[in-house]
Amino acid sequence: MPRSVPRAPDVRFAVDPADIPAEKVARRMHLTVAQFDACKVRLFTRGFPRPDPDTGMYCLEAVDRWRQRRHPNLFPELTGADAAVSGALPEKDLGAMAREAYRRQAPERRRNG
């Protein structure tokens, strides 16, 4: 009796998707497809990655990086060294500014006091 060659499975190993359809992008953003469609023009104006012109698929990594770049203080490695960080710390703290104001007023206090 001849032995048959075993058939290879259809999927030999799992492949994580790199490009995903709009439905999965919406889910990634915790939106319904209708909500995503309603706001995607505003997202595009804010730099949200556009779908591939041939496949219509979105790059998952680009979507994730766009989401993270909205928070440069949490993900500084995604912003350039020259990028201005919103919410950057002031050059002087309130204590230093108060001490300077006190010193500026010191001569006036001596004249009046």
Summary of the structure (lengths in Angstrom):
residues: 113
radius of gyration: 28.2
end to end distance: 116.5
largest distance: 116.6
contacts: 193
relative contact order: 0.09
helix: 46%
strand: 4%
